[in-house]
Amino acid sequence: MKRILVIEDDVSLREFMIKYFLEKEGYQVITAENGEIGLDKAKHELPDLIICDIMMPKMNGYEVIQALHEYTPTASIPFIFLTAMSDRANIRDGMNLGADDFLTKPFVSQELITAVSKRLEKKASTETRANEKLKTLRDKITSVLPHEFRTPLSTILSASNILLDECDTIDKDELREMLGYINTSAKRLNRLIENYLLYISLENTTLSEEMRNETTLCTDEHIRESVVNQIKKYNRVQNLVWRSELPGGSVRVSMSESYLNKILEEIADNCCKFSDDGTPISISALVENQHLVVEFVDQGIGMDKDQIAQIGAFMQFNREVREQQGGGFGLTLAKRIIEIHGATLHIESIVGTKTTVRFSIPLAR
């Protein structure tokens, strides 16, 4: 049985109309005669929906909804305002504060029932989608992360066991080779852990005042060096086609250096993963409309529209065709950092031909 909290100072409207009609429809109704009592009941009862008058003594409806949104357990409860005012400005103020719907007094019972049922249906639909998303993410984690952790860890364990067993007889060349395997696998495992922790951090991050004030002097050399450091790992430096049109060779952008480097690193890494050695990786940098625009183009396997729309952590496409490392974090991390900073990321791809990834970051004022 869905529980509805009704906050209304008019006793006849509250008890003998709203409560009566809602209980007749099978809802459990909790009532409060003013905003203070209503806020207290909302926090203790956690109803499925709140109907609240605007003009009330002690605490008006605007103050109630603001207080509810500041308290995490009640922040997402559907909220319907009641008002005798037909003034559009008041309605707009309420919606700006986060109200889901409005009922203007006087109203008929069917208007009340329809508004309540629609809000509850929408809430149920939202919860279903959230649960499905959570299940999908959980399934991806269980299918992707174990493999990504075990593969480098197995190499580290195997190579180190050989070194322990044969340390007295192994020659220098074999020793160097084994240490190389261990070092490469350890770096892969470390990068996976760092990306996972960064992903968790970014999921709970909004643009703070401190982040808003961070800027980076971005030069031609800065961009090129960040990209080269990444594609060196794939021995693809000779495939790089670099072009820069930055005015004076540098611009200052509204983003920290570490975040900017992460975006460049992850997109460059993706270009190498999904294109063959010998094919060009083209990168250009320029300024458009007070934004730094960086574009990556590779001639790789590409993605279709559905795959582009599904880009997310632990999402690996065409794994049966091409070995992938990293848990599918690359574009997801770049995309999330860009979103937080109010920048844009655009992806175009032709399957089997090429992929273009273009991002733009506002220049610092």
N, C-alpha and C positions, 0 to 999 in steps of 0.2 A: 504494500500500500504506500503510495507516494505521499510524503508529508509536505504541506504547504503552510508557510508562515504568513499571516495577514497582519500588517502593521497599519492601523487606521484609528484615528481618534473619535470618529463618529460611531458610537456604539450600535446604532440601528443598522448602519451600512455594514459594519464589521461582523456583527453577530447574527443578524436576521436576514441578511441578503447574501453577502459573499460566502460566509461560512455555510449557510444552509444549502446553497446551490452546489458548492464544491463537495460537501459531504454527500449530497444526493448523487454525485457522479462517482463516489467511491474513494474520494481523497480523505486523508487524515488532516485536519486543520488545526493549527496552533494560532492563537491570536495574541496581539499586544496592543495596548491602548495609546502608546506613544513611542517615539523613536528610541529612547534610552532602553525601555523594556524590550522593545523589538530587537535591538542590537544584542542585548544580553541573551535573549532566547535563541537568536540566530547562531551565536557562538557555542551555546550549550546543546542545542537540538540538531544543528546542521541539517536544516530542511532541504528538500529537493528543489524548492522554488520559493521565492519571496515576492509577495505583493505588498507594495508600500505606498502610502499617501505622501504627497510632497509637503503640504503645509500642515505642520503639527507643532504642538507646544514642546518645549524642552530641547528637542532635536528634530530638525526637519529631514525630509527624505533625502536631500542631497548629502547631508552630513552622514546619514545612515549608510548610503552606498559607498561613500568615500572610506568610512571606517571598515566596512566589510571587505573592501579591496585591499586594505592594508593588513588584513589578517588572513594568512595563507589558507587555512581550512575553509574560509567562506568566500574567498576571492572569485571562485568560478561558479558560484550558485546563480542560476538564472534569476533575473530581477525584472519585475514589471512595476512601473510607476502608475499610481492613481492620481489623477488631478482633476479639479473642477475647472481648470484653466485651459482654454483652447489656444492660448498664446503660443505661437510657433517657437519663440525664443526660449520659453521654459522647457518645451519639449526637446529642443535642440540641446539645451544645457544638460538635461537628464541623459540623453543619448551619449553626449560627449563624456559623461562621467562613467559610462559603461552599462547603462540600462539596456535590457534586451527588447523591451516593448513598452507601450504606453496604452493606458485605458483612460479615456476622458469621461468624467462623470457628467450627467447620468449615462449609464450603459445598461443594456439588456443582458439577461443571464447568458444567452448564447455567445455574446461577444466575450464575456468572461471565460466561459468554458473553452472557446476556440483559442483564445490567447494562451491560456494555461496549457492546453494539450499540445499546441504547436511548440511552445518553449520546452516542454518536457521531451517531446519527440526529438527536437534538435539536440538537446543535451544527451539523450540516449544515443543518437547517431554519432555525436562527437566522441562519446566514451567508447563506442564500438570501434570507430576508426583508430582511436588512440591505442586501444587494446590490440588491434590487428597490427598496428605499426610496432608496438612493443614486442609482440610475438614474432614478427618478421625479423626484427633486430636481434632478438634472443636466438632465433634459429640460425641467423647469419653468424653470430658470435660462436655458437657451438660447432658450426661447420667449417669456419675459416680460421679462427684463432688457434685451435689446437694444432692444425697443420703448420701454420706460420711460426709457431713457437717450437714445435718439435723438429722441423727440418734443420734450422741452424744449430739447435741444441744437439741433435744427433751427430752432426759433423764435428762439433766441438768435443763431444764425449769420445767419439770414435778415434779422432786424431790424437787426442790427449792420451787415450789408453795405449795406442801404438807407441807413442813417445815414452810412456812409463815402462812398457814391456821391453822396448828395444833401445833404451837410452844409452846402453853401453856399446852397442854395435852400429847404430844408425850413423850414416855419413852426413856431412854438412849440407849437401844438396837436398837430401831427403828431409833433413831436419828443417831446412828453410821452407820446403814445400809444405810440410805438415803445419808449421807455425803460420804460414800464409793462409791455409784453410781455416785454422782456428781464429785468426784475426779477422778474416772476411766474414765468417759466420757470426762472430761476436758483435761486429759492427752492425750486421743485419738485424740481429736480435735486439741490440741497443736501440736502433732506429725504430723498430716496431714498437718497443715499449714507450719510447719518447712520443711517438705519434699517437699511440693509444691514450696516454696521459693528457696530451695536448687536446685531443678530440673531446675527452670528458670535460676538460676545463672550458673549452670553447662552447660546449653545449649549454653551459650555465653562465655565459658571459654576455654582458651588454656593454655598449660603448660608455665607459665612465668618463668623468671630467678629465682625469689624468690621461687616459688614452686619447681623448679628443685633442689634448694639447701636445701630444707627441708628434714630432716631425723628423724627417730624414732627408739629408741632402743626397739625392740620387744622381749619380753620374753615369756616363756611358760605361766607364770601366767597372763601376759597381754592378750594374746589370750583367754585363758580359762575364765578369769574374764569378758571380754567383751561379750563372748557368754553366760555365766551363767546369767549375768545381764538381758539379753534379754529373755532367755527361762524361767527364774523365773516367768515372767508375765503370762506364760501359765502353770505354775506348772509342768514343764517337766524336772527339774534338774535331777531327778532320771533316766531319759531316756538317759542322756548324756554318750557317750562312747568316751573317750578322749585319744589321743595318740600323743606324741611329740617326734621328733627325732632331735630337734635343737641342733647344736653343742655347748656344754657349756650352753645350756638352753636359749640362746638369740642370736639375730642377729640384725644388724642395717639395716633398709630398707629406700629406697628413696621415702618417702611419709610422710606427716604430720600425727601426732597422731590422729587428729580429723577425717581425711579422712579414715585412717585405721580402726578406731573404727566403722565408719559408714558402711563400707563394711562388717565387721564381724557382726554387729548388724542386717543389713538388710537381709543377707543370713540366719542367724540363725532364724530370724523372719519368713522367708519363710518356712524353714524346719518345724517349729511348726505349721504354718497355714495349711500346706498341708499334714500333716501326723497325725495319731491318737495318743492320749495319750497311753503310754505303749509300743509303738514301738520305737526302738533305733534311736537316732540322733548321728551319728558317725562323729567325727572331728579329723583330723590329721594335723600336721604341720611338715615340713621338709625343707631341703635345696637341690635344684637341679640346677646345672649349674648357680651358682651365683644368684639364685632367691629364695625368700621365697615362698614356695608352701603350701597353706592351702586348704584342701579338706573337703567338707561337704557331707554327705550321709544320706538321710532319706528314710524310707520305706513308702512312701505316695502314692498319687493318680497319680503322674508323669505327664509328658507332651509328646505330640507327636512332630515330627520334625517341623510341621507348627507352632505350638504354641511357640516353642523355638525361631523360626525365627522371630516371631511377638512380642517378648518381648519388651514392651515399656510402657511409662507412661499412666495411665488410661486404661490399657489393663488388664482385669480380666477374667481369664479362668474358665469355669465350675462354674460360680457363682450360677447357679440354683442347684448345687449339694452341694456346701460347702460355708458357709458364709465367706466373705472376708472383711478385713478392710484395709484402707490406700490408696485407689485410684490406686493400681497397680504400686506403685513407687518402691518397694523394689529392685528387680533385676535390674531395669532400673537405679536407682541411683548408685548401686554398679558397674554396667557395665560402666557407663559414667565416674565415678571416675577412674576406672582402665584404660579406654581408654586414658584419659587425661595424665596419668602418663606413658604411653607406656608399661603398663603391659598387662596381658592376662586373659581372663575369658573363661572357657570352661564348657559347660553343656551337660551332657548325661542323658537320661531319658528313662525308660521303663514304659509305661502307666499301672497304677494299681499296680506297683511293687516297683520302687524306682527312686530317682533322685540324681545325683551326680553333685555338683557344685565345680569347682576347679579353684582357681585363683593363679597367681604368680606375685610377685612384685620384681623388681631388688633390689639387696642388694646395700647399699650405698658404694661408693668407699672410 
